[in-house]
C-alpha cells in the first residue's frame, strides 16, 4: 500500500477538485464554471456513470473536495451513484450536494437523512447561491481536505 499512499500524496497537489453532474450538460457546465470561479478544478459530466468515473479517477480523487449531483441524474440514478461513491475508498468521505428540482426535493432530503455527508438543496439560482451551498457542504466532511499549500508540500515530499 506504500505505492498507493505515495500516489495519493503526489497527485494531491493543485487546486481542489469537484465533480458536477447534471443530465442537462449546459447546467453542469454552468455550475462547473461557477466552481472554477471559487477556486475548484471542476469537471462537468452528464450521467451518473461519468460522475463515478470522474470522482474515482486516480489523477483527481486525491484532490476531490465536493461532488455536486443534479437530482434528475440518471444512468444510474442519484441514489445508486451515491451508494457507489460511498462504496469506493477514494470517495467515501467526500461531501455530496444533491441539487434538486421542486418535485424531487423530498427524494433528495431522504438521501441526506440517510447519509450525514449528503446535503439536499434546491437547485442553485442566482449570484452566490452555489457558493453558499459549497460553504454548507464542505464542513460536512469529518476529515476536511488540507489546503492547497499543505497538499503541494506533501506532493513534493512524496
N, C-alpha and C positions, 0 to 999 in steps of 0.2 A: 504493500500500500504506500510505500515511500514514493514511488513514481507518481501515483495519483495525487498525493499531497503536494509534491513539488509542482506538478502541472496546475493544480488548483491555485497555488500562490503565484506562479509565473503568469498565468492567464488572468489574474485578478487586477492587473494594472489598468489604468484608464478610467474613463467615465463609468458611472454605474449604468447598468443595462436595464431595459424594460421591454417586455413583450406586450404588444397591443393587438388584440384580435377582435374583429367585427366582420359579420357577413357582408356588410357594405364596405368595400375596401376604401372608399373615399373617407368614410368615418374613421376607420383605423388609421389611415394616413394623416388625417387632421389631428387626431389625438396624439399620434406619434410626433407630429410636428410641434405640438404644444409641449410634450415631454422633452423634446430636444431643447426647447427654449428654457426649460427648467434644469438643464444640465445632464439629461439622460441620453444614452445611446439607445434610441427606441426603434424596435423592429416591428413594423405593421404587417399583419397577416390576415387572411380572410376566412380560415377554417380552424376548427378545433385541432385537427391533426397538425396543421402548420404551426399552431401555437405550441403544441407539445414539442415538435422538432426544434423550434427556436429557443424554447425555455431550457431544453436539455442539451443544447449544443455546447460541447466542452469548451469552445472558444469564448462563449458568452456567459455560461452559467455561473462561473465564479464571481462575476460582477452583477448578477441578476438581483435587483433590488425590489422590483414590483412587477406584477402581471395585471394587466387590465383586460377583462373579458366583457364583451357585449352580451347581454342577457339573451339575445336572439341567436347566439352562436350555434352552429350545427357541425356535423361531420367530425367528431362526435359532439353531442350537446354539452352545455356548460357543466352539468353535474359530473359527467364522465371525464371531462377534461380536468376538473378539479381533483377527482379521485386519482387519475393517473399522475398528475403533478405531485400529489401528496405521497404517492407510492414510490416516487423516484427520489433518491437521496439528494440529488442536486437541486431539487425544487421544493422539497418537503417543508421547509421553514420560510418560504418566500411569501410575503403578503400578496393577496389577490383581491382586486376590486372587481365586483360584478356590477356593471353599469346597465341597469335595466330600464326598459320602457315601462310605462304606467301599468300595462296589462301583465307584465312579467315581474313586477317588483315583489310581489308576495313570494314567488318562487325563489327569487334572489335572496330575500330575507331568510327563508328557510335554510338555504345553503350557509348563510352567515351564522345562523343559530347553531348549526351543526359543526362549524369549524371556526375557532377563535382567530384564525389568520385570514378570514374572508370578510370583506366589507361590502355590504349591499348598499347601493346608492342609485338614485335616478341618473339617467344619462346626463353627463355634464354639458351644460349650455351656458354660453356667455363667458365674459372675461374673468379669469381666475377660478372658475368652477373646478376645472381639472386639478389645478394646483392645490386647492383646498382638499380634494379627495386624496391626493398623494400625501399631504400633510397628516391626514387622518389615518391612512393605511400604513405608512412606514413604521410608526410606533407599535403596531400590532406584532411585529417580529420580536420574539423573545431574545434573539441574538442579532441586534442590528448590524448591518454591514459597516465595516470600518470605512473611514473617509478615504478619499482618493489618494492623499499623500501617504497614509499608512499602507494602503494596498500597493502603491507603487514601490515603496521601500521593501515590502515583503516580496514583490515580484523580482526586484533586483537581487535580493538575497537568495531566492530560490534558483 
